[in-house]
Amino acid sequence: LVLLVLASAPMAFGAPTFYTDSTVFNAVTQIVVTEDFESVVPKDKALPSFTSNGITYVGLGGSPFANVWVASAPYNNFGVKPTTSSVLTANGDEDFSVMIKLSFPATAVAFDTYLNGFGPATITVTTAGGQTGQFVLSHDPTQIGFFGVTSSDPITKIQWTTIRGKDINTGIDNVQVGYVVPAPGALLLGAIGTGLVGYLRRRHAA
């Protein structure tokens, strides 16, 4: 009966979990959509927003810099010089949001990160239930970093905020969206709960 109650109880939405190790992130997630910005057009042009693969990218900086920008490779104004792929950045200081509007509830998001050495990136995650979490990301600006987040509540928005983007760009690349893979223990508990429900129904009917 205790197992039945646990299996049928509503899931409690906790705070998002953050990752800077792609191996650890990949071990607990299944990725469905990947956006590498290579097919996005136009590139190297200020855009208020654009949508690709069910993900909308919106500039948040103060006017007249509320624009996103897909920098084509090779690009020399990042800490990583030159870049070897298209990178999402923004005009002025980098401040933009990633709005996720897919046909399924995304509970896992990750992307490659580019910093400029003037300060860390502040990454704010918002979920469908209004839960928010914030992570301060630092790494060697001459290297490509990694950021991932999982949540029991669907992730709807991620905001990327850095400083002094007018001097050296920051940005993200290879956005991955998917869902958390249930742990074996959770699957077993669910199966036990489902079996108990079926057993009790058959017993009651008899």
C-alpha angles and dihedrals in degrees: 000000000000090000090049092053092048093048094049097041116110115259114257112229110230132187117287118270117229131211136191094175113079093200092058092044093049091051092064102035144063114215117214105168128037123184116194096169092230093119095042114113139230100034127190090028132111111252125182087215143327137194127221130166092355093306122112121205117202131186114232104178122118118276129310089023101056092122140110122220132199106213111208121220134291094043121162104193097083129085085250103069120227108008116223098204140031113284130197113233136144142234116274116348107006111255118145141135134230110215114197115207105160129152090254133048106267112214097167129054131168140164144173114262135218120196131183106215095246093098144322127289117252110215117194119193124198125191132203091259092054095258112147133195132181131207128187109214124201130170141139104301091214090062131064110248134198135232128183136171135190129189139178086223117063113267113235106168141021122188121202116201128176138150138247095019088151087069101039124000127241124193151133137261141184097030110202123198128184142108141285116266109230114246115249090249092056091049091050092049091050092049092050091049093049091048092050092050090052092046094050092048092051091046092050091048091052 
